[in-house]
Amino acid sequence: MSQGRRAWIIVGNVLEIIGTLLSATSYGPGQLIAGRVVIGVGNGLITSMCPIYVAEMAVEPKKRGRGVDMLIAMATSGASLAYWTDFGMVFTSGQVVWRFPVAFVIVIALTSIALIAPLPDTPRWYYAKDREAVADSVLQRLTAGSMVENQFDAIKAEIIASIELEQSNSEGLRLKDFFWDTSATQSARRIRTGMILLSLAYLQGIDFLFYYTTTIFQSYIGLAPLTASSLSGALNTVEALFNWTSLPFLERMGRRQWLLIGGSLQTLFLIILTGLVAHAGPKTAAAAAAMLFGFVVAFGPGWGPFAYVYSSEIMPLRYRHIGFSLSISCQWLFAFVTVFAGPIAVENGKSHGWATWIWFVVFNGISVPFVYFCCPETRGRSLEEIDLVFMQGGLGDTDAGQTLARGGVGMESCKGFGEDDSFEGGRVYEKDGLGINSKGTMG
């Protein structure tokens, strides 16, 4: 990637401003659609680069997850603000009802540009582009307040070693490796894991739920229109709140645990919800609404942030922009599928429209074994140490591999699921953890 993470984030915000101006000033469907397309391109750039920027800027592993989680919490808070803004427009009339909410995006985009423009790009990107002097300067600023002795030298050595390992392996991305990866760096496997993880996150039904909560509360549960709209806003707010409340407890469990517990609870809530909406009526309305809130409470601190946290961590530096962009593309693709196809399934199902929820039960259920068997633990490891979790063959025996191994993780150390993990110097050292070995089960 010739341009860094920061540059693409700024470009994405500029495109959002252009698209918003087109949309907010439109007097016909053609201009409105064109504006939304431009906004979509900008939003794609922002959502694919921001988690990478935050993850690569983190110099302490235990703060990296919190940074990405906070990013997702801000995003869900923005979605909640957007919903309440739309809800407030119900009490107005005229074109301001839709033009103001659309135009307000410009304020957010300008704020984003103002905040990130003075910042540098990530040291890992600078090192990968052989801009060592700039990289050293940025890394020194990031480690200036650290209490860890020689942290700058250790982090720089790990980044350089990781780059050397990737450069020593001449294998590029091969299509067959996305099905069964036999390469030494396991780059395709890591990208594939991120793509599947974010696909599952949005096949679980969260976007369908938020797009059509008012309709769901009215049609399935039988609530009055204003009550349904109010509860829909509350549902968005609940997810944002539980995103934030997970921050203090983020590193007390591994990434796998958050995803496994969250997926299991989500599946349980949806199974109960499906049974209730199959027998919709006044007696089941409150319980069905409670199950929807239960699902969001489980999703908020679990799959909501951790699908992004995990996917941004496991990508190899060489292909991080490609891998995470592909993962975000899968997210938006399946978000579109659920939002587009869900209402059609409900409408065509007539009296059996409730069966649409079985779709979401299935994918929530699939998410649990996928994480258990295919997602090694990454908590407490630097991005460079995570490379060793996946690398195979003799790469770990090279000088660069030994440099990474001395950082706190070995070739077979990919468990990280036990209760006896301990932090030393910001790194995790495992004791009798449960999990899988670095090879996983899918190549």
N, C-alpha and C positions, 0 to 999 in steps of 0.2 A: 504494500500500500504506500503510494508516494506521499500522500498527505496523512498527517497524524490523526489520532482520535479527536482531539480538540477541534481541528479544522473542520472535520465532517459534522461535528455537533453544531458548529456555527452555521455551516451551509444548510443543515437541516432546519434550523430556526429561521434563516432567511427565506427558505422555500415555504415554510409555514406562514410567514408574514405575507408573502406574495399570494399564496393560495387563499388566505383569509381575506385579503383585500378583494380578490376576484369574487369570492363567495358572498361576502357581506354587501357588495355593491351590485349584485346580479339582479336582473329583472326577467330572467328566463332560465329554463332548466339547463340549457347548454353551458352557459357561463358558470352556473352553480356547480355542475358536475365537473367542469374543467378545474375550478377552484379546489374542489374536494380531492381531485386526483393529485394536484400539486401538493396539497396539505399531506396527503397520504405518503408521497415520496419523502417529504421532509420529516414526517413522523417516523418513517422507517429508518432513516439515517440516525435520528436521535435515539430511538429505542435500541438500535443495534450497537451504537458506539458508547452511550453513557455508562452502562454497566461495566464495559471493558475499561473505560477511563478510570472509573472509581476503583475497580479491582487492581489495576496496574499501578495506581498511585499509592496503594496501601503498602507500607513497609513492615507492618506487623500483621501476621496471619490472622490473629484474633480480632483485628479491627477491620479486616477486609470484608468479612461477612456482614458486619454491622453497617459498613458503608453502603454496600449494595442493597441491604435490607432497608436502610433509611431512604435510599433512592426510590425503591418500590413503594415505600410508605408515603413518600411525597407524591408519587404518581397517583396512588389510590385516593389520597386526600384531594388532589386536583380533580379527579373524577367525581368525588363526592361534592366538591364545590360547584362543579359544572351542573350536576343534577339539581342541586338546591337553587342554582341560578335559573335553570329551566323551570323549576317548580314555581319560583316567584313570578315568572312571566305569565303564569296561568291567570294571575289577578290583574293583568294589564291587557291592552288591546292595541291593534294597529301593527305596523310592520316591525316595530321595536321588539315585538314578541320573539322574533327569530333573528333579526339583524344584530341586536345587542349581544346575545350569547355567542353568536358566531364571531363577531368582531373582537370580543374580549380576549380571544386567543392571542391577539397581537401584543397585549400587555404582558402576557406570560412569556412569549417568545423574546420580546425586547429585554425583559428582566433576565432571562437565561443568557442572552448574548452579553449583557453588561457584566454578569457574574463570571462567565468563563473566559471572556476575551483577555483579561489581564493575566490569566494563568498560563503556565507552560504546558507542553505535552508531557506524556509519561516518560520516565527515564528508560523504561524497557523498550519503548519505541525508538528513542534516540540511540540507545546502544545497538539495536537491530539495524539501524540505518548508518552505523559507524560514525555517529556524531558524539564521540566520547566526551569531549569537553563540556558540551551542553548537558549531556546525561549526568556527568559527575556533579555539575552545578545544581541540577534539580534534585538529585539523590541526596546531596549534602544538606539541602534545605529541608528535605523531608525527614532526615534523620537527625537534624540539629538538636532537637529537644529530647532525644532518646536517652534512656538510662542504661541501655544495653551497650557494653563495651565493644568497640570496634564494629559496630553495626554496619556502618557505611562500607567498610572493606568486605565484610561477610556477604552483604546483599549484592554488592557489585560482582564479587567472585562467582556467586551463584548465577546471576544473570548472564555473565560472560560464558560460564560453563554450559548453561542451557543452550545458548546460541551456538556454541562450538559443537555440541552434540547434534543439534538439528542440521548444522552445515556439514557435519561429517557424514551424515546419512543423505545420499543423493536421491533417494526414492521420493518422487513427488506423490501427489494424491492420485490414486488409481481407482477407477470406478468399482472394480471387484472388491477393493478393500472396504467399501461401505457396506458390503454384505458379510465378508469375513476377512478381517484385517490380519495380514501376516507380516506387515512391515515392522521394523524395529521400533519406530517411534509411536506406532499405534495412533497416528494422527486422524485417519479416517474413522476409526472406532470412537475416538473422543468427540469428533464432530457429529457422528451419527447418534451418540448418546445424548448430546445436547439437543439435537433436532427432535428425537423421540420424546425427550423429557418435556420440552415446551409444547410439543404437539399434544401430549397427554394432558398437560395442564389446562389447555383450552378445549379439549374434547371432554373434559370433566363437566362442562356446562356453565362455567362461571359467566361467560359473556352472554350466553342465552338468558341466563338468570337476570343479569343487570339490564339488558336491553328490553326485556319483556316482563319485568317484575310487576309493573302496574297491571298489565293484562293478566298475568298469572294470578295475582291477588283478586282480580275481579272475576275472571272466567272460571278458574279452578276452585278458588276458595270462597268466592261469593261476597267479597267486601264491597262497600260503597266506593264510587270513583275517587272522591277526595281522600278517604281513608286509605285506599290502595296506593294513591300517589304519595301520601305521607310516609307510609310504611316502606315504599320503594326507596325513598330518600334515606330513611333510617337504615335500610339494609346496606346501602352504599357506605354510609357513615360507619357502620359496625365493622365492615372490612378494613377501612382506614384505621380505625381505633385499634383493632387487633393486630394490624401490621406494626403499629407503633409499640404496642405493649409487649411484643415479642423481643424487642431490642435488648432489654436488660438480661434476658435469659438465652440469648442467641447461642452463645458458646458453651452453654452448660450441657448441651446435647450435640451429637454429630449431625451433619447434614442429612445422613440417611435416616436417623431417628425422627427428625422433624417431618421428613417426607413420608416415612412409613406410618407414623402415628396419624398424621394429617389425612393421608389417603384412606386409611382404615376407618377413621371417624366419618369422613365424607361419604364413604360407601354406605355405612350404617344409616346415616341420616337420610340419604336418598332412597334407600330401600324402604324405610318407614314412610317417607313422603310419598313414594309411588303407591304404596298400599292405601294411604289416606286419600289421595286424589282419585284413586280408582273408585272410591265410595264417597265422593264429594257431597257435602251437605253442611248444614249449620253445626252439627255435632262434631264434625271433623275439621272445620275451618281453622280454629285456633291452633289445633295440634299441627296441622299442615304448615301454617305460617311459622310456628316454632321450629319445625324441621328445616325450613328454608334458612332461618336465622342460625340454626345449629350448623348447617353446612357452611355458611359464610364465616362463622366463628372458627371452624376448623381450618378453612382455606386461608383465612387471613394471616396467621402466623406460620403456616406450613407451606403448602404448594404455592401460595401467592408470592412470597419473596424467594423461597429456596429453589424453585425451578430456575430462577435467574442467577441466584448466588452460585449454585452448583455448575450451571452451564458456562458461566463466565470464568470459572476457576479452572475447568478441565481442558480448555482449548490450548493447543500448542502455540507458542509465541509466533512462529512462522506463519501460521494459518488462523490466528486468533480473530482477525477481522472477517475473514471468509466464514469460518466456522460459526461464530456467534451470529453473523448476519443471516446465514442459512437457518439457524435455530429460530431467530426472530421471524424469518419468512414463514417457517412452519407454524409459528404461533399465530400470525395474522391470517394465514391460509385457513387454519382450522377454526379460528374465531369466526371467519366469514362463513365457513361451512355450517357451523352450529347456529349462527344468527340467521342465515338464509334458509337453511333446510328445516330447522326446528319448528317454526310456525307453520310451514307447509305440512309437516308430519302431523302436527296438532290438528290442523284444519281438515286434512284428508282422513284423519283417523276418526273424526266425528265423535261418537260416544266412547271410542277407544283411544282418544287422543292422549289420555294419561299414559299410554304405553310408550310415548316418546321418552318419558323419564327412564325407561329401561336402558335406552341408549347411553345415558349418562352414568347409570349404575354400572354398566359393563366397563366403561373406560376408567371409572374410578377404581373398580376392582382390579383391572389390569395393571394400574399404576403401582400397586403394592409389590407384586412379584417382580416387576421390571426393576424397581429400585433395589430390592433385596438381592437379586442375582446379577445385576449388570452395572451397578453404580458403586465403585469403591469409595471409601470415606476420604474426605479432603480436609476436614477440620484441623486447624493448627499447623498446616503445612504452607510454606511459601509456594507461589506459583511455579517456581523452578523445582521444588521438591515434588510437586504433583507430577511433573514430567516423569520422574523416576518410578512413580506408582504404575505408570502405564508402559514404560519402555521395556523392551524385551531384547533378547540376544546378548551380545557382548558390550552393548553401550554402557552398561553400568560398571564395566571393568576398566573403562578408559580413564585417563586422568581427569577429564571433565566430569565423568560419571562419579568418580570418587569424591570430587569436590562437592557435588550435590549430596552424596550419601553422608558425608560428614556434617551436613546441615541438619540432620535429624531424622532421615527416613531411608530405609533400605529398599532393595528391589522387591522383596516379598512383603514389605510392610504396608498393607493396604486395607487393614481391618477397621480400626478406629471406631468400633461400635460398642466397646465395653464401657462399663461404669468406672473402670479404674484408670482411665486416661488421665495423664497429668501434664500440666504445662510447666516448661522450664525455659526461661528466656524467650517466651512467646511461641515456642514450638511444642508440639504434642508428642509425647512418648507413650506408647500403648502397652498395656499389661493385660494379656489374656482377652483381647477384644474378640467379638464375634464378627463375622462378615465373610468376605470372599477374598481369594488371592488376587494378585495384580492382573492375572490373565482373564478374570471374569468367566463368563460362559458363552459369550457371543463373538469371540474372536478379538 
